[in-house]
Structures are given as C-alpha cells and as structure tokens.
Amino acid sequence: MSTGPRGMKIGSLDRIRPALSRGREAEERAMWRGMGDAWTAMSTIISGIVVWGGIGYGLDRLLGTRPVLFAIGAMVGNFAAVFLVYKKSMKQDAPTGAPSKQDAPTGAPSKRGGA
C-alpha cells in the first residue's frame, strides 16, 4: 500500500478517526444530558419518602400507633415528591417565549374597532 503526504497509508482510517471521535463525543454528550434530571427526580422521591416516613415513624413511637402513621407518612411523602418532580418537569418543558398570565387579554375593548 502506498503512503500519503503525511506518511499515512492511503485508504487507512487514521485520516478520519478524529472526525469520527468528535461525532461520537457529541452523541455521548446528548445521550447523558438528561441524567442530571433523572438523578434529581430519584433523590427527590427517595427524600420525600424517607422524611415523611420518618415523621410518621416518630409520631407512631410517640403515640403508640405503630405502623399506621409511618405508612401514611411514607405515602404522603411519595405523592408530594412525585408532585414536585412533575411541577419541575412542566416548568422546564414550558417554552421560553410562551405568553404569561400577565400577557393574556383582559377583555378591554380593542382600539381597532370604531366604537
């Protein structure tokens, strides 16, 4: 096989490897982009269950109602955490140029019509 001007073999992959690696890096970055959000959501849900379950457990020990308040606390923590994750995801998904409630029409007469 003959060699090219830079001493590389003509037809070898050495010429295109840098371009392939750049494309692969961009692809990997896009693939891992949502991992931070996933870890945040998972830790929010686990924290809600642990905190509210712990409060329920403490109240169970204090009041002597062993598993009842713990179970209620864990369920409340789970539902509250899922609600927080949902609200955060809706906030992130909202388009930046969307009109807010302040921009909504108030029902005032327009200046176009001649009344």
Secondary structure, 3 states (H helix, E strand, C coil): CCECCCCCECCCHHHCHHHHHHHHHHHHHHHHCCHHHHHHHHHHHHHHHHHHHHHHHHHHHHHCCHHHHHHHHHHHHHHHHHHHHHHHHHHHHCCCCCCCHHHCCCCCCCCCCCC
